[in-house]
Amino acid sequence: MSSSVFDSVLLKNLWSTEEMRNIFSDEVRMQMWLDYEAALAIEQAQLGIIPPEAADEIVACAKLERLDMNFILEQVRLTKHPLVPTIRGLEHACANGFGEFVHFGPTTQDVMDTGLVLQLKMAHKTFLRDLKELGTSLLKLSEEHRNTPMTGRTLALQAIPITFGHKTAIWLAELMRHHERLVQLEPRLFVGSVVGAVGTKASFGPKADELEARVLKRLELNVPEISWQPARDRFAEYGMVLGLISATLGKIANEILLLAHNEIDELAEPFDKGQVGSSTMPHKRNPAITENAACVSNTLKGNVSILLDLMKHQHERDGAIWKMEWKVMPEICLMLSVIMSNMKFTLSGLHVKKEKMRSNLDILGGFMLAERVMFELSEKLGKQTAHELVYEASMHGLEDGGSFAQALSDDPRIKASLTKEELDAVLDPTTYVGNAPEQVDRVVALVKASGWLK
């Protein structure tokens, strides 16, 4: 029986993807440990530390299918230890006493930290891939809607016009920065650990540095400057960057949900035939996929908040802190995987209702253009005077329930300063989007030049 949203047959696909669950499965986790032990044995044999025949046997047996899982599970019950049962399982599988050379020098944290890094490296590839797909969708939306006028909103209320492409280009630029962060942290994150009990490499003998370099090269990981067993900034940094990506996608999801409200009705997520929005209201087309991304993003940030606690290791190892990573890091990756999957679906087929965007520009009766009128008047009357006149006209118009054009015309000072033709021109919201289209062009050009989406 399942006890977590990540393994519930009903809920798991709402909280993670199958691909990411496989990466953080027990099978992959244990195989990463075995890969470490095999790499260590190979290099120790080549350096004359253990017999070559022992290394050959360890490598041959360091495959999950070669181990007796019943034996390992019994060892889990007996030892109450996460790694020792797997080590004993590998030792048990080796013939001719060569199991004596298994795990010859490293400590548990060496193996488990390196194993987690290898899993994160697998997850990292999927995040880069999905970020590229999300960026491609946003690039397309930005180019297509470069000139699509819509209402810009500040503090929840209508402000002045923007273009939808300008909005999506801001999202695109944010994701581009996250891509840069992911790439920049790779050398810091993808390192292994071959340092022994307290990080001094004492158990590895005089060839310890060479052994470390050879083992990590075989595992395709970088060599750290010094032991990082009590220094957890690598995982904290990675989790925080993943948290930033989650926060951006959660923000985008939330904004799409807001713009999908029937009263606004400017965006809608794809809705397939046969999809059911509500168990009781047949008419509903709920934005369930986008909503799920927002929900999981809200939850993920709780794990991110724990990351700074991971930094406060005591002495050379602190299990009370270290063990938190075993839960926090996989969960962050699991949740981000489904957030990205959800938003790939939404953004790749997003319905943009241009006509509704245009009609919503008029629901304030023209008052959205107060700033524009003020600056038009300021050329003739001065900015401060123009601000006072437009403010007075706006307040009277809003209270009387009339249009902005009527409120302006009712003021003789304004009427004397602007002809009807001039007033009509400045009250067209579609022509007051500033250089939003040019800003879109700049972001699009930067993204294309970066090579991120190639």
C-alpha positions as CSV (number, residue, x, y, z in Angstrom):
1,M,0.0,0.0,0.0
2,S,1.4,3.4,-1.0
3,S,1.9,6.1,1.7
4,S,3.2,9.0,-0.4
5,V,1.9,11.0,-3.3
6,F,5.0,10.0,-5.2
7,D,4.2,6.3,-5.1
8,S,0.4,6.4,-5.1
9,V,-1.1,4.9,-8.2
10,L,-3.8,7.5,-8.1
11,L,-1.6,10.6,-7.4
12,K,1.9,9.9,-8.4
13,N,1.6,11.4,-11.9
14,L,0.3,14.6,-10.4
15,W,3.4,15.0,-8.3
16,S,6.2,13.6,-10.5
17,T,6.9,12.0,-13.8
18,E,7.7,8.4,-14.4
19,E,11.1,9.4,-15.9
20,M,12.1,11.1,-12.7
21,R,10.7,8.4,-10.4
22,N,12.9,5.9,-12.3
23,I,16.0,8.1,-11.7
24,F,15.4,8.2,-8.0
25,S,14.2,4.7,-7.7
26,D,15.9,2.3,-5.3
27,E,17.2,0.3,-8.3
28,V,19.0,3.3,-9.8
29,R,20.2,4.5,-6.4
30,M,21.7,1.1,-5.5
31,Q,23.2,0.7,-9.0
32,M,24.9,4.1,-8.6
33,W,26.5,2.8,-5.4
34,L,27.6,-0.4,-7.2
35,D,29.1,1.7,-10.0
36,Y,31.1,3.6,-7.4
37,E,32.4,0.4,-5.9
38,A,33.3,-1.0,-9.3
39,A,35.1,2.1,-10.3
40,L,37.0,2.1,-7.0
41,A,38.0,-1.5,-7.4
42,I,39.2,-1.1,-11.0
43,E,41.5,1.9,-10.1
44,Q,42.7,0.3,-6.9
45,A,43.7,-2.8,-8.9
46,Q,45.6,-0.7,-11.5
47,L,47.4,1.1,-8.7
48,G,48.4,-2.2,-7.0
49,I,46.2,-1.6,-4.0
50,I,44.0,-4.7,-4.4
51,P,44.5,-7.8,-6.6
52,P,43.4,-7.5,-10.2
53,E,41.4,-10.7,-9.9
54,A,39.4,-9.2,-7.0
55,A,38.6,-6.1,-9.1
56,D,37.4,-8.3,-12.0
57,E,35.1,-10.2,-9.7
58,I,33.8,-7.0,-8.0
59,V,33.1,-5.4,-11.4
60,A,31.3,-8.6,-12.6
61,C,29.1,-8.7,-9.5
62,A,28.5,-5.0,-9.2
63,K,25.2,-5.2,-11.0
64,L,21.9,-5.1,-9.2
65,E,20.6,-8.3,-10.9
66,R,23.6,-10.2,-9.5
67,L,22.7,-9.4,-5.9
68,D,20.5,-11.4,-3.6
69,M,17.8,-8.9,-2.7
70,N,16.3,-11.1,0.1
71,F,19.7,-11.2,1.7
72,I,20.1,-7.4,1.4
73,L,16.6,-6.7,2.8
74,E,17.4,-8.9,5.8
75,Q,20.6,-7.0,6.3
76,V,18.6,-3.7,6.2
77,R,16.5,-5.1,9.0
78,L,19.5,-6.1,11.0
79,T,21.9,-3.2,10.5
80,K,19.4,-0.2,10.3
81,H,22.0,1.2,7.8
82,P,21.3,2.6,4.3
83,L,24.5,1.4,2.5
84,V,26.0,-1.5,4.5
85,P,23.4,-4.0,3.3
86,T,24.2,-3.3,-0.3
87,I,28.0,-3.6,0.4
88,R,27.4,-6.9,2.1
89,G,25.2,-8.0,-0.8
90,L,28.1,-7.3,-3.2
91,E,30.6,-9.0,-0.9
92,H,28.2,-12.0,-0.6
93,A,28.0,-12.2,-4.4
94,C,31.7,-12.3,-5.0
95,A,33.4,-15.7,-5.3
96,N,36.7,-16.9,-4.0
97,G,36.8,-14.5,-1.1
98,F,37.3,-11.5,-3.3
99,G,34.4,-9.8,-1.5
100,E,37.0,-9.0,1.2
101,F,38.2,-6.2,-1.2
102,V,34.8,-4.6,-1.6
103,H,34.5,-1.0,-0.3
104,F,38.3,-0.9,0.4
105,G,38.8,2.5,2.1
106,P,35.8,4.7,1.5
107,T,33.2,5.7,4.0
108,T,29.4,5.5,3.6
109,Q,29.1,9.2,2.8
110,D,31.7,8.9,0.0
111,V,29.5,6.4,-1.8
112,M,26.1,7.9,-1.0
113,D,27.1,11.5,-1.9
114,T,28.7,10.4,-5.2
115,G,25.7,8.2,-5.9
116,L,23.3,11.1,-5.4
117,V,25.5,13.4,-7.6
118,L,25.2,10.7,-10.4
119,Q,21.4,10.7,-10.0
120,L,21.3,14.5,-10.0
121,K,23.4,14.4,-13.2
122,M,20.8,12.2,-14.8
123,A,18.0,14.5,-13.6
124,H,19.9,17.6,-14.7
125,K,19.8,16.4,-18.3
126,T,16.1,16.1,-18.2
127,F,15.8,19.6,-16.7
128,L,18.0,21.1,-19.5
129,R,15.9,19.3,-22.1
130,D,12.6,20.4,-20.7
131,L,13.8,24.0,-20.2
132,K,14.7,24.1,-23.8
133,E,11.2,22.9,-24.8
134,L,9.6,25.5,-22.6
135,G,11.9,28.2,-24.0
136,T,11.0,27.2,-27.5
137,S,7.3,27.5,-26.8
138,L,7.7,30.9,-25.2
139,L,9.9,32.1,-28.1
140,K,7.2,31.1,-30.5
141,L,4.5,32.9,-28.4
142,S,6.7,36.0,-28.1
143,E,7.3,36.3,-31.9
144,E,3.7,35.5,-32.8
145,H,2.2,38.0,-30.3
146,R,4.9,40.7,-30.6
147,N,2.2,43.2,-31.5
148,T,-0.9,41.7,-29.9
149,P,-2.2,44.4,-27.6
150,M,-3.6,43.5,-24.2
151,T,-4.2,45.1,-20.8
152,G,-1.2,45.7,-18.6
153,R,-2.1,45.3,-15.0
154,T,-0.4,46.6,-11.8
155,L,-1.5,45.9,-8.3
156,A,-4.3,43.6,-9.8
157,L,-5.9,46.5,-11.7
158,Q,-5.8,47.7,-15.3
159,A,-2.9,50.0,-15.8
160,I,-1.9,50.8,-19.5
161,P,-1.6,48.6,-22.6
162,I,1.2,46.1,-23.3
163,T,1.5,43.4,-25.8
164,F,1.1,39.7,-25.0
165,G,4.4,39.0,-26.6
166,H,6.0,41.5,-24.2
167,K,4.6,39.4,-21.3
168,T,5.9,36.1,-22.7
169,A,9.3,37.6,-23.5
170,I,9.7,38.5,-19.9
171,W,9.0,34.9,-19.0
172,L,11.4,33.8,-21.7
173,A,14.2,36.0,-20.4
174,E,13.7,34.7,-16.9
175,L,14.0,31.1,-18.1
176,M,17.1,32.0,-20.1
177,R,18.7,33.2,-16.9
178,H,17.8,29.9,-15.2
179,H,19.4,28.0,-18.0
180,E,22.6,30.0,-17.5
181,R,22.5,29.2,-13.8
182,L,22.1,25.5,-14.4
183,V,25.0,25.5,-16.8
184,Q,27.2,27.6,-14.6
185,L,26.8,25.4,-11.6
186,E,27.7,22.1,-13.3
187,P,31.4,22.2,-12.5
188,R,30.6,22.8,-8.8
189,L,27.8,20.2,-8.5
190,F,29.1,17.3,-10.5
191,V,32.0,16.2,-8.2
192,G,32.5,13.0,-6.4
193,S,33.9,12.0,-3.0
194,V,36.8,9.6,-2.3
195,V,38.1,10.9,1.0
196,G,37.3,8.4,3.7
197,A,35.9,8.7,7.2
198,V,36.7,12.3,8.0
199,G,37.9,13.6,4.7
200,T,41.6,13.1,5.1
201,K,42.0,10.1,2.7
202,A,44.0,8.3,5.4
203,S,42.4,4.9,4.5
204,F,43.6,5.2,0.9
205,G,47.3,5.3,1.5
206,P,50.0,7.3,-0.3
207,K,48.3,7.1,-3.7
208,A,45.1,8.6,-2.4
209,D,45.1,11.7,-4.6
210,E,45.8,9.8,-7.7
211,L,43.2,7.2,-6.8
212,E,40.6,9.9,-6.3
213,A,41.3,11.5,-9.6
214,R,41.1,8.2,-11.5
215,V,37.9,7.0,-9.8
216,L,36.1,10.2,-10.5
217,K,37.3,10.4,-14.0
218,R,35.9,6.9,-14.6
219,L,32.6,8.1,-13.1
220,E,32.8,11.2,-15.3
221,L,32.8,13.5,-12.4
222,N,35.1,16.4,-11.4
223,V,37.6,16.3,-8.5
224,P,36.7,18.6,-5.6
225,E,39.3,21.0,-4.1
226,I,39.0,19.2,-0.7
227,S,36.5,17.1,1.1
228,W,33.0,18.4,0.9
229,Q,31.4,16.0,3.3
230,P,30.6,18.7,5.9
231,A,30.2,21.4,3.1
232,R,26.7,21.1,1.6
233,D,26.6,24.2,-0.4
234,R,26.7,22.2,-3.7
235,F,23.3,20.5,-3.1
236,A,21.9,23.7,-1.5
237,E,22.8,25.7,-4.5
238,Y,21.4,23.2,-6.9
239,G,18.1,22.9,-5.0
240,M,17.8,26.6,-4.8
241,V,18.2,27.0,-8.6
242,L,15.7,24.3,-9.1
243,G,13.5,26.2,-6.7
244,L,13.9,29.3,-8.8
245,I,12.8,27.5,-11.9
246,S,9.8,26.1,-10.0
247,A,8.9,29.6,-8.8
248,T,9.1,31.1,-12.3
249,L,6.9,28.3,-13.8
250,G,4.5,28.6,-10.8
251,K,4.2,32.3,-11.4
252,I,3.5,31.7,-15.1
253,A,1.0,29.0,-14.3
254,N,-0.7,31.3,-11.8
255,E,-0.9,34.2,-14.2
256,I,-2.4,31.9,-16.9
257,L,-5.0,30.9,-14.3
258,L,-5.8,34.5,-13.6
259,L,-6.1,35.4,-17.3
260,A,-8.3,32.3,-17.8
261,H,-11.0,33.5,-15.4
262,N,-14.3,33.8,-17.3
263,E,-14.5,37.5,-16.4
264,I,-11.1,38.1,-18.1
265,D,-11.0,35.1,-20.6
266,E,-7.8,36.1,-22.4
267,L,-6.0,32.7,-22.2
268,A,-6.9,29.0,-21.9
269,E,-4.9,25.9,-21.6
270,P,-5.4,23.1,-24.2
271,F,-8.5,21.0,-23.6
272,D,-8.8,17.6,-25.3
273,K,-11.9,15.8,-26.3
274,G,-13.1,13.5,-23.6
275,Q,-11.4,15.5,-20.8
276,V,-13.6,16.1,-17.8
277,G,-13.5,19.4,-15.9
278,S,-15.8,18.7,-13.1
279,S,-17.6,15.7,-11.6
280,T,-20.8,17.7,-11.1
281,M,-20.7,20.6,-13.6
282,P,-20.7,19.3,-17.1
283,H,-19.9,22.7,-18.6
284,K,-16.6,23.2,-16.9
285,R,-13.3,23.3,-18.8
286,N,-11.0,23.5,-15.7
287,P,-7.4,24.5,-16.3
288,A,-6.4,21.4,-14.4
289,I,-2.9,20.9,-15.8
290,T,-1.9,24.5,-15.2
291,E,-3.5,24.4,-11.8
292,N,-1.5,21.3,-10.9
293,A,1.8,23.1,-11.9
294,A,0.9,26.0,-9.6
295,C,0.0,23.6,-6.8
296,V,3.2,21.6,-6.9
297,S,5.3,24.7,-7.2
298,N,3.7,26.1,-4.0
299,T,4.6,22.8,-2.3
300,L,8.2,22.6,-3.7
301,K,9.2,25.8,-2.0
302,G,8.8,24.2,1.4
303,N,11.6,21.8,0.5
304,V,13.8,24.7,-0.7
305,S,13.4,26.4,2.6
306,I,15.1,23.4,4.3
307,L,18.2,23.7,2.1
308,L,19.9,26.4,4.3
309,D,19.5,24.0,7.3
310,L,21.6,21.5,5.3
311,M,24.5,23.9,5.5
312,K,25.0,23.7,9.3
313,H,26.8,20.4,9.5
314,Q,28.6,19.8,12.8
315,H,32.2,18.6,12.8
316,E,33.2,16.3,9.9
317,R,29.8,14.6,9.4
318,D,26.4,15.2,10.9
319,G,23.8,12.6,10.2
320,A,21.0,14.7,11.7
321,I,21.5,17.2,8.9
322,W,23.0,15.0,6.1
323,K,20.1,12.5,6.1
324,M,17.6,15.4,5.3
325,E,19.1,15.5,1.8
326,W,18.0,12.0,1.1
327,K,14.4,13.2,1.2
328,V,14.7,16.9,0.2
329,M,16.8,16.6,-3.0
330,P,14.9,13.8,-4.7
331,E,11.6,15.4,-3.8
332,I,12.6,18.7,-5.3
333,C,13.6,16.9,-8.6
334,L,10.4,14.8,-8.6
335,M,8.2,17.9,-8.1
336,L,10.0,20.0,-10.6
337,S,9.7,17.2,-13.2
338,V,5.9,17.4,-13.2
339,I,5.8,21.2,-13.0
340,M,7.9,21.3,-16.2
341,S,5.8,18.6,-17.8
342,N,2.6,20.4,-17.0
343,M,3.9,23.7,-18.3
344,K,5.3,22.2,-21.5
345,F,1.7,21.0,-22.2
346,T,0.1,24.3,-21.4
347,L,2.6,26.6,-23.2
348,S,2.9,24.5,-26.3
349,G,-0.9,24.6,-27.0
350,L,-1.9,27.8,-25.1
351,H,-5.1,29.4,-26.5
352,V,-4.5,33.1,-26.9
353,K,-7.8,35.0,-27.3
354,K,-6.7,38.1,-29.1
355,E,-10.2,39.5,-29.6
356,K,-10.9,39.2,-25.9
357,M,-7.6,40.9,-25.1
358,R,-8.6,43.7,-27.4
359,S,-12.1,44.1,-25.9
360,N,-10.8,44.1,-22.4
361,L,-8.8,47.2,-23.2
362,D,-12.0,49.1,-23.4
363,I,-13.8,48.0,-20.2
364,L,-12.6,51.1,-18.3
365,G,-14.2,53.3,-20.9
366,G,-10.9,54.8,-22.0
367,F,-9.6,55.8,-18.5
368,M,-6.7,53.5,-19.1
369,L,-5.2,56.2,-21.4
370,A,-5.1,58.9,-18.7
371,E,-1.3,58.8,-18.7
372,R,-1.1,59.2,-22.4
373,V,-3.6,62.2,-22.4
374,M,-1.6,63.8,-19.6
375,F,1.6,63.7,-21.5
376,E,-0.1,64.9,-24.7
377,L,-1.5,67.9,-22.7
378,S,1.8,68.5,-21.0
379,E,3.3,69.7,-24.3
380,K,0.8,72.6,-24.3
381,L,0.1,73.2,-20.6
382,G,3.0,71.8,-18.7
383,K,3.2,68.4,-16.9
384,Q,2.0,69.4,-13.5
385,T,-1.0,71.3,-14.8
386,A,-1.8,68.5,-17.2
387,H,-1.7,66.0,-14.4
388,E,-4.1,68.0,-12.3
389,L,-6.6,68.5,-15.1
390,V,-6.6,64.9,-16.2
391,Y,-6.9,63.8,-12.6
392,E,-9.9,66.0,-12.0
393,A,-11.6,64.9,-15.2
394,S,-10.8,61.2,-14.4
395,M,-12.4,61.5,-10.9
396,H,-15.5,63.2,-12.2
397,G,-15.9,60.7,-15.0
398,L,-15.4,57.7,-12.8
399,E,-18.0,59.0,-10.3
400,D,-20.5,60.0,-13.0
401,G,-20.1,56.7,-14.8
402,G,-19.4,58.3,-18.2
403,S,-16.6,57.6,-20.7
404,F,-13.2,59.1,-20.4
405,A,-13.6,60.9,-23.7
406,Q,-16.8,62.6,-22.4
407,A,-15.1,63.5,-19.1
408,L,-12.2,65.1,-20.9
409,S,-14.5,67.0,-23.3
410,D,-16.5,68.3,-20.4
411,D,-13.5,70.2,-19.1
412,P,-13.2,73.4,-21.2
413,R,-9.5,73.8,-20.5
414,I,-8.8,70.3,-21.9
415,K,-11.2,70.8,-24.8
416,A,-9.5,74.0,-25.7
417,S,-6.1,72.3,-25.8
418,L,-7.0,69.1,-27.8
419,T,-9.0,68.8,-31.0
420,K,-11.4,65.9,-31.3
421,E,-9.1,64.3,-33.8
422,E,-6.2,64.6,-31.4
423,L,-8.3,63.2,-28.6
424,D,-9.5,60.2,-30.6
425,A,-5.9,59.4,-31.6
426,V,-4.6,59.4,-28.0
427,L,-7.5,57.3,-26.8
428,D,-6.7,54.4,-29.1
429,P,-5.2,51.8,-26.7
430,T,-3.6,49.7,-29.4
431,T,-1.2,52.5,-30.3
432,Y,0.1,53.1,-26.8
433,V,2.3,50.1,-26.1
434,G,5.6,52.0,-26.0
435,N,8.5,50.1,-27.5
436,A,7.1,46.7,-26.2
437,P,7.5,45.1,-29.7
438,E,11.1,46.2,-29.9
439,Q,11.8,44.9,-26.4
440,V,10.4,41.5,-27.6
441,D,12.7,41.6,-30.6
442,R,15.7,42.2,-28.3
443,V,14.9,39.3,-26.1
444,V,14.2,37.0,-29.0
445,A,17.6,38.0,-30.6
446,L,19.4,37.4,-27.3
447,V,17.9,34.0,-26.9
448,K,18.7,32.9,-30.5
449,A,22.2,34.2,-30.1
450,S,22.8,32.4,-26.9
451,G,22.4,29.0,-28.5
452,W,20.2,27.8,-25.7
453,L,17.4,26.6,-27.9
454,K,19.5,25.0,-30.6
